[in-house]
Amino acid sequence: MKRNVLAIAVGLALAAGGCQPTVKRVCGHLEDASCDVPYHDCVDDGEALEERAAERSCSDLFGEYLSCIDDAGCAYESVCEIEAEAVFDCVSAE
């Protein structure tokens, strides 16, 4: 569950500009859709992931993941597996 919330938060945090979704907006959408994702945990984890992605030059992958979550809604865990794996692999690479 922690990784899923973190993944959502990361996806949401990336919101750099333009049409990119923000972590807060995506977490709000998930909460509104009753996806069983606590808003504040989602935001905290998402923003932490966004920061780690920026530090590791993974912002593009984070953005793709966040956009996927935004599009997939409650089905994000299965729909965004590839995007989640890419960003988590990138931020955890040594």
C-alpha positions in Angstrom: 0.0 0.0 0.0 2.8 2.4 0.9 4.5 2.0 -2.5 1.1 2.5 -4.3 0.4 5.7 -2.4 4.0 6.8 -3.0 3.7 6.0 -6.6 0.5 8.0 -6.9 2.1 10.9 -5.0 5.2 10.8 -7.2 3.0 10.9 -10.2 1.1 13.8 -8.9 4.1 15.7 -7.7 5.7 16.0 -11.1 3.4 18.7 -12.4 5.9 21.1 -13.8 3.7 23.2 -15.9 1.5 23.4 -19.0 -1.0 20.6 -19.1 0.9 18.4 -16.7 -1.2 17.2 -13.8 -0.1 18.1 -10.3 0.3 15.7 -7.4 -2.4 17.5 -5.4 -4.8 17.5 -8.4 -4.3 13.8 -9.1 -4.7 12.9 -5.4 -7.9 15.0 -5.3 -9.3 13.1 -8.3 -8.4 9.8 -6.7 -10.1 10.8 -3.4 -13.2 12.2 -5.3 -13.5 8.9 -7.1 -13.4 6.9 -3.8 -10.2 5.0 -4.8 -9.3 4.3 -1.2 -6.3 6.6 -1.4 -6.0 8.9 1.6 -5.5 12.4 0.1 -2.8 13.6 2.6 -0.8 10.4 2.3 -1.0 10.6 -1.4 0.2 14.2 -1.6 3.0 13.6 0.9 4.2 10.5 -0.8 3.7 11.9 -4.3 5.7 15.1 -3.5 8.5 13.0 -2.0 8.7 10.9 -5.1 8.6 13.9 -7.3 11.5 15.4 -5.4 13.5 12.1 -5.6 12.7 11.9 -9.3 14.0 15.5 -9.8 17.2 14.7 -7.9 17.8 11.6 -10.0 17.0 13.2 -13.4 13.8 11.1 -13.6 11.3 13.9 -13.9 10.2 12.9 -17.4 9.4 9.4 -16.1 7.6 10.8 -13.1 5.5 13.0 -15.4 4.5 10.1 -17.5 3.5 8.1 -14.4 1.5 11.0 -13.0 -0.3 11.5 -16.3 -1.0 7.8 -16.5 -2.5 7.9 -13.0 -4.6 11.0 -13.9 -6.0 9.2 -16.9 -6.5 5.8 -15.3 -8.1 6.9 -12.1 -8.8 4.1 -9.7 -7.4 1.5 -12.1 -4.0 3.1 -12.0 -2.3 0.1 -10.2 -2.9 -2.2 -13.1 -3.0 0.3 -16.0 0.2 2.2 -15.0 2.4 -0.7 -14.0 5.0 0.0 -16.7 5.2 3.7 -15.8 5.4 2.9 -12.1 8.2 0.4 -12.6 10.2 2.9 -14.8 10.1 5.7 -12.3 10.7 3.6 -9.3 13.6 1.8 -11.0 15.0 5.2 -12.0 14.8 6.8 -8.5 16.3 3.7 -6.8 19.1 3.2 -9.2 22.6 3.6 -7.8 
